[in-house]
Amino acid sequence: MGFSWIDYAIVAAYLIGVTVAGIVLSGRQKTSRDYFLGGKQMSWWSVGFSIVASETSTLTFISIPGLAYRSDMAFLQLVFGYFIGRLIVSVLFIPAYYAGDLETAYDYLGKRFGLFLRKLTSTTFIVTRVLASGVRLFATAIPVHIITGLDYATSILVIGLFTLAYTYLGGLKAVVAMDVVQLGIYLSGAMAAMGIILGSLPGGWSDVVRFATEGGNKFAILNLDTPGGFWEYLATPYTLLGSLLGGTFLTMASHGTDQLLVQRLLGCRSKRDSQRALMLDASVIVLQFAFFLVLGLCLYAFYGGVPYQQLGLSSSDEIFPQFIVQNLPTGVAGLVIAGVLASAMGTLSSSISSLASSTFLDLFRLSSRSLGAKAEIRWSRLLTLLWGVVLIGGAMLFTDTKSPVVELGLKIASITYGGLLGTFFLGLLFPRVGQAAASAGFIVGLATMIVVIAGTSIDYTWHTLIGCGATILAAGAFSLLRFPPFSRDRSAG
């Protein structure tokens, strides 16, 4: 059916409306605390929905239906681990964060181990986030290009500049407010697409069930297969144990140590509100992933159960974009592409804000003299602008999805998450571990993951657990050997 001028008008109205609304709803910011943490006065429900939108990138919006199309619903095993991980963060991490009135995730490590480790882990986060977010922004341009016909550079600029506008002017309040709106938009678009699919099938939902159960069971969630050898088991994706442990440890790292999401949890009014926000996110995320997987099964029935290769596609990720282009009526296609943009903008705005907050609070402000309130806001916005330009410019450097740099960006979180999580566990659970041992453990954890990823075929679901374990074991060994600790900077506490 194509993308009509009405669809373009809907997308334009969305982009302009969300930008203006974000700026208006954010109010005025007087200090960096207002700008980066919403003055620690944000409602728990808005933070909870904001976290959902922040972690739902276009890769999720497009790839998860494609995953169910080509296989089954075993990905939900990983999502169950996500829920467990969030529960542990709520019980273990959040009380420690609110006991110290922290401003960033790495502020905790500074108070526990000293400024050296705070700056080291914050810098690691910044490198990780720049690589991963640049890749995600480029990946977002792919479905926008396919659906609208805009070239990659224009697609990236449209997404990036509108997102940067409200993030720069409104700070975290604008990001959170628009995340809630964008969550509703992308879910509405996906629901509209599912409704059209079910309405076009002669038997409706019964056709989905029929195609999903012919020659197998695409509704299958639990993967109880046990490959022969130990290494073969570790290399097999979406085993039950690997998924549950992988989802749990990955979530503890992302929601307990990554400033992208911790920034929101620290913006709540109290520890209890922060915990309520995270558990709201935990509940919604399970339902959301289940919905997108079922959408993939609906697409499978719509296309008659044929492999995506027979449709002339090179990847299952292209299934949903092709359906949008070819089958959605005028107006609905605009709503769905607005949903694609919404999922992208929620993630991008979060990345820009978290990079700016970590740079200012963990690195810049600690290295400069006392700043006045106006200077804080000025520098906060300048850093927001800087990182927005860096991410947009970095995404435009990519020319295709097969670039080795893209693969590096997608794998970088696996390298760093285990070390970060292990270091936080050292601070929370091992009171006798000092700065020297924790720093050595963190470095060993990173080195271990480089070896694992470069030299083995172990599935990514095990990576965070391995990195975390290596960090804790290395720090324990250094503590036992009683290496002399680095001199602790008293200003860290």
C-alpha positions in Angstrom: 0.0 0.0 0.0 3.0 2.3 0.4 3.6 5.3 2.7 1.3 8.1 1.8 1.4 11.9 2.5 -1.2 11.2 5.3 1.3 8.8 6.9 4.1 11.4 6.6 1.8 14.0 8.2 1.1 11.7 11.1 4.8 11.1 11.6 5.6 14.8 11.4 2.8 15.7 13.9 4.2 13.1 16.3 7.8 14.4 16.0 6.8 18.0 16.5 4.2 17.2 19.2 6.5 15.1 21.3 9.3 17.6 21.1 7.2 20.6 22.2 5.4 18.6 24.9 8.6 17.3 26.3 10.0 20.9 26.6 6.8 22.3 28.2 6.2 19.4 30.7 9.8 19.5 32.0 9.5 22.9 33.6 12.5 24.9 34.7 15.8 23.4 36.0 17.8 25.4 38.5 20.6 22.9 39.3 22.3 19.8 37.8 20.2 17.7 40.3 17.0 19.1 38.7 18.4 18.5 35.2 19.8 15.0 35.6 17.5 13.6 38.4 14.3 15.6 38.1 15.0 17.0 41.5 14.4 13.5 42.9 10.7 14.2 42.8 9.5 12.0 39.9 6.5 9.7 40.4 7.2 6.0 40.6 4.7 5.0 37.9 6.2 7.4 35.4 9.7 6.2 36.1 8.5 2.6 35.8 7.0 3.1 32.4 10.0 5.3 31.4 12.3 2.4 32.1 10.2 0.1 29.9 10.4 2.6 27.0 14.1 3.2 27.5 15.0 -0.4 27.2 12.7 -1.1 24.3 14.7 -0.1 21.3 13.7 -0.4 17.7 15.8 -3.7 17.7 13.2 -5.1 20.1 10.2 -3.7 18.2 11.4 -5.2 14.9 13.5 -8.2 16.0 11.4 -10.0 18.6 8.5 -10.6 16.2 11.0 -11.9 13.7 12.5 -14.2 16.3 9.2 -15.9 17.0 8.5 -16.1 13.2 11.6 -18.1 12.6 11.6 -20.2 15.8 9.3 -20.2 18.8 8.7 -18.4 22.1 11.7 -19.7 24.0 13.0 -16.2 24.3 10.5 -15.8 27.2 12.8 -18.0 29.3 15.3 -15.1 29.2 12.5 -12.7 30.1 11.6 -14.7 33.2 15.3 -14.2 34.2 14.8 -10.5 33.6 12.0 -10.5 36.2 14.2 -12.3 38.7 17.0 -9.9 38.1 14.9 -6.8 38.7 13.6 -8.3 41.9 17.1 -8.8 43.2 18.1 -5.2 42.2 15.0 -4.0 44.1 16.0 -5.8 47.2 19.8 -5.5 47.2 20.9 -2.5 45.1 18.2 0.1 45.6 18.4 0.2 49.4 22.2 0.8 49.2 21.7 3.6 46.6 19.2 5.4 48.7 21.2 5.0 51.9 23.9 7.1 50.3 21.8 9.7 48.5 23.6 9.0 45.3 23.6 10.9 42.0 24.9 8.2 39.7 25.4 4.4 39.9 29.2 4.9 40.0 28.9 7.4 42.9 28.3 4.3 45.1 31.6 2.8 44.0 33.3 6.1 44.8 32.0 6.1 48.3 32.8 2.5 48.8 36.2 2.2 47.1 37.4 5.7 46.3 37.4 8.1 43.3 39.8 6.0 41.2 37.3 3.2 40.7 34.4 5.6 40.4 36.1 7.3 37.5 37.3 4.0 35.9 33.8 2.4 36.0 32.1 5.6 34.8 34.5 5.9 31.9 33.9 2.3 31.0 30.1 3.0 31.0 30.6 6.0 28.7 32.7 4.0 26.2 30.1 1.1 26.3 27.1 3.4 25.9 28.6 5.4 23.0 29.4 2.3 21.0 26.1 0.5 21.7 23.9 3.6 21.3 25.5 4.7 18.0 24.8 1.2 16.7 21.2 1.2 17.9 20.6 4.6 16.3 21.9 3.3 13.0 19.8 0.2 13.3 16.7 2.3 13.9 17.3 4.0 10.5 17.0 0.6 8.7 13.2 0.1 9.2 12.6 3.8 8.8 14.5 3.7 5.5 12.6 0.6 4.3 9.2 1.9 5.2 9.4 5.6 4.3 12.1 5.5 1.6 14.2 8.2 3.3 17.9 7.5 3.1 19.9 6.4 6.1 21.5 9.8 6.8 18.1 11.6 6.7 16.5 9.0 8.9 19.2 9.3 11.5 19.0 13.1 11.5 15.3 13.1 11.9 15.3 10.8 14.8 18.4 12.3 16.4 17.7 16.0 16.1 14.1 15.9 17.4 15.2 13.7 20.3 18.2 15.9 21.1 15.9 19.0 21.2 13.7 18.0 24.1 16.5 16.2 25.9 18.8 19.2 25.8 16.1 21.7 26.9 14.1 19.6 29.3 16.6 17.2 31.0 15.4 14.0 32.7 11.9 15.2 33.4 11.3 15.7 29.6 12.9 12.3 28.9 10.7 10.5 31.4 7.5 12.3 30.4 8.0 11.6 26.7 9.0 8.0 27.4 5.6 7.4 28.9 3.9 8.9 25.8 6.2 7.0 23.5 5.4 3.7 25.3 1.7 4.2 24.5 2.4 5.1 20.9 4.6 2.2 20.0 2.4 -0.3 21.7 -0.7 1.2 20.0 1.0 0.9 16.7 1.9 -2.8 17.3 -1.6 -3.6 18.6 -3.1 -2.0 15.5 -0.9 -4.2 13.3 -1.9 -7.3 15.2 -5.6 -6.4 14.9 -5.3 -6.0 11.1 -3.5 -9.4 10.8 -6.2 -11.2 12.9 -8.9 -9.5 10.9 -7.4 -10.5 7.6 -7.1 -14.2 8.6 -10.3 -16.3 7.7 -10.2 -18.1 11.0 -8.7 -15.2 13.0 -6.8 -16.5 16.1 -7.6 -20.1 15.3 -5.5 -19.8 12.2 -2.6 -18.5 14.2 -2.9 -21.5 16.5 -3.1 -23.9 13.5 0.0 -22.6 11.8 2.0 -22.3 15.0 1.3 -26.0 15.9 1.7 -27.6 12.5 4.9 -29.6 12.3 6.0 -28.5 15.8 4.9 -26.1 18.5 5.9 -22.5 18.1 4.1 -21.7 21.3 6.8 -23.7 23.2 8.5 -21.6 25.9 10.7 -24.0 27.9 13.7 -25.5 26.1 14.6 -28.7 28.1 17.1 -30.0 25.5 20.4 -31.0 27.0 23.2 -31.1 24.4 25.8 -33.8 24.9 28.9 -32.0 26.2 29.5 -29.2 28.7 31.0 -26.8 26.1 28.2 -27.6 23.6 25.7 -26.8 26.3 27.3 -23.4 27.0 27.3 -22.7 23.2 23.6 -23.6 22.7 21.3 -20.5 22.8 18.2 -20.3 24.9 18.6 -23.4 27.1 16.4 -23.2 30.2 19.3 -22.8 32.7 21.3 -20.5 30.4 18.3 -18.3 29.8 17.2 -18.0 33.4 20.8 -17.3 34.7 21.6 -15.1 31.7 18.5 -13.0 32.0 19.0 -12.7 35.8 22.6 -11.6 35.6 22.2 -9.4 32.6 19.3 -7.5 34.3 21.2 -7.1 37.5 24.0 -5.5 35.5 21.7 -3.3 33.3 19.3 -2.2 36.0 21.8 -2.2 38.9 25.0 -0.8 37.4 24.2 0.9 34.1 23.6 4.7 34.5 21.1 4.5 31.5 18.5 2.9 33.8 19.9 3.6 37.3 19.5 7.4 36.6 15.8 7.0 36.6 15.7 4.9 39.7 17.7 7.5 41.5 15.2 10.2 40.4 12.3 8.8 42.5 11.2 10.5 45.8 12.1 7.5 48.0 13.6 4.1 48.2 10.1 2.6 48.2 9.0 4.5 45.2 12.1 3.4 43.3 11.4 -0.2 44.2 7.8 0.1 43.1 8.9 1.7 39.8 11.3 -1.2 39.1 8.7 -3.9 39.9 6.2 -2.2 37.6 8.8 -2.3 34.9 9.4 -6.0 35.7 5.8 -6.9 35.3 5.2 -4.8 32.1 8.3 -6.1 30.4 7.2 -9.7 30.6 3.8 -8.9 29.1 5.4 -6.7 26.4 7.9 -9.4 25.2 5.1 -12.0 25.2 3.0 -9.6 23.1 5.8 -9.0 20.5 6.5 -12.8 20.3 2.8 -13.5 19.7 2.8 -10.7 17.0 5.5 -12.8 15.3 3.3 -15.8 15.4 0.5 -13.8 13.9 2.8 -12.7 11.1 3.8 -16.4 10.6 0.1 -17.3 10.0 -0.4 -14.2 7.8 2.3 -15.3 5.4 1.1 -18.9 5.4 3.9 -20.4 7.5 6.6 -20.1 4.9 10.2 -19.4 5.8 11.2 -15.8 5.5 13.7 -16.7 2.8 10.8 -17.7 0.5 9.5 -14.2 0.9 12.7 -12.8 -0.6 14.0 -11.6 2.7 17.6 -12.0 4.0 16.7 -11.7 7.7 13.7 -12.4 9.9 14.1 -8.8 11.1 12.6 -7.7 7.8 9.3 -9.5 8.3 7.5 -6.8 10.3 8.8 -3.8 8.2 7.7 -5.6 5.0 4.2 -6.2 6.4 4.0 -2.5 7.4 4.9 -1.3 3.9 2.8 -3.8 2.0 -0.3 -4.3 4.1 -1.2 -1.5 6.5 -3.8 1.0 5.3 -3.1 4.7 5.0 -2.9 6.3 8.5 -2.2 3.0 10.3 1.2 2.8 8.6 1.9 6.3 9.9 1.0 5.3 13.4 3.2 2.2 13.3 6.2 4.1 12.0 5.6 6.7 14.7 5.8 3.7 17.1 9.1 2.7 15.6 10.4 6.3 16.1 9.0 6.3 19.6 10.9 3.2 20.6 14.0 4.7 19.1 13.7 8.1 20.6 13.0 6.7 24.1 16.2 4.7 24.0 18.3 7.6 22.4 17.1 10.3 24.8 18.0 8.0 27.7 21.4 7.4 26.3 22.2 11.1 25.8 21.0 12.0 29.3 22.8 9.2 31.0 26.1 9.9 29.1 25.9 13.6 30.0 25.0 12.9 33.7 27.8 10.4 34.1 30.3 12.7 32.4 29.3 15.8 34.5 28.7 14.2 37.9 31.4 11.4 37.9 34.2 13.1 35.9 33.8 16.9 35.2 32.4 18.2 38.5 34.8 16.1 40.5 37.8 17.6 38.6 36.7 21.2 38.7 36.2 23.8 41.4 32.8 24.4 42.9 30.3 25.6 40.3 27.3 27.9 40.8 23.8 26.8 39.9 23.8 28.6 36.5 27.2 27.1 35.6 26.0 23.6 36.5 23.0 24.0 34.1 25.1 25.5 31.4 27.7 22.7 31.5 25.0 20.0 31.9 23.3 21.2 28.7 26.6 21.6 26.8 27.5 18.0 27.6 24.0 16.8 26.6 24.5 18.6 23.3 28.0 17.1 22.9 26.9 13.5 23.4 23.8 14.0 21.2 26.1 15.2 18.3 28.5 12.4 19.0 25.8 9.7 18.8 24.2 11.1 15.7 27.5 11.6 14.0 28.7 8.1 15.0 25.6 6.5 13.7 26.0 8.2 10.3 29.5 6.7 9.9 28.0 3.2 9.4 27.1 2.2 5.9 25.7 -1.3 6.3 24.6 -3.7 9.1 27.5 -6.1 8.3 30.1 -3.7 9.4 32.5 -5.2 12.0 32.1 -2.0 14.1 28.4 -2.8 14.3 29.2 -6.3 15.7 31.6 -4.7 18.2 29.0 -2.3 19.4 26.4 -5.0 19.9 28.9 -7.2 21.8 30.5 -4.5 24.0 27.9 -4.7 26.7 28.8 -8.4 27.2 32.4 -7.4 27.7 31.7 -4.7 30.4 28.5 -5.8 32.2 30.1 -8.7 34.1 33.0 -6.7 35.4 30.7 -3.9 36.5 28.2 -6.2 38.2 31.0 -8.1 39.9 32.5 -4.8 41.2 29.1 -3.7 42.6 28.7 -7.1 44.3 32.2 -6.6 45.9 31.0 -3.4 47.4 27.6 -4.7 48.5 28.6 -8.2 49.8 32.3 -8.2 50.6 33.1 -5.5 53.3 36.8 -6.5 53.6 37.6 -6.0 49.9 39.6 -2.8 49.4 40.1 -0.5 46.4 43.2 -2.3 45.1 41.5 -5.7 45.0 38.3 -4.3 43.5 40.1 -2.4 40.8 42.2 -5.5 39.9 39.1 -7.7 39.9 37.3 -5.3 37.5 40.2 -5.2 35.1 40.5 -9.0 35.2 36.8 -9.3 34.6 37.0 -7.2 31.5 40.1 -9.1 30.2 38.3 -12.5 30.8 35.3 -11.4 28.8 37.5 -10.3 25.9 39.1 -13.8 25.8 35.7 -15.5 26.1 34.0 -13.5 23.3 37.0 -13.6 21.0 38.1 -17.1 21.6 35.1 -19.3 22.4 31.6 -20.0 21.1 29.9 -19.6 24.5 26.4 -18.1 24.1 25.9 -14.5 25.1 23.4 -15.6 27.9 26.4 -16.8 30.0 28.7 -13.8 29.4 27.6 -11.6 32.3 27.7 -14.4 34.8 31.2 -15.4 33.7 32.5 -11.8 33.8 31.0 -11.3 37.2 32.4 -14.5 38.6 35.9 -13.7 37.2 35.8 -10.3 38.8 34.8 -11.6 42.3 37.3 -14.4 42.2 40.2 -12.2 41.1 39.4 -9.6 43.8 39.2 -12.3 46.4 42.6 -13.7 45.3 44.2 -10.2 45.5 42.7 -9.7 48.9 44.1 -13.0 50.2 47.6 -12.1 48.8 47.3 -8.8 50.8 48.5 -6.5 48.1 49.0 -3.0 49.5 45.9 -0.9 48.8 45.9 2.2 46.8 45.7 5.3 48.9 42.0 6.2 49.3 40.9 9.7 48.5 39.1 10.9 51.5 37.0 13.3 49.4 35.3 10.3 47.9 33.2 9.7 51.0 
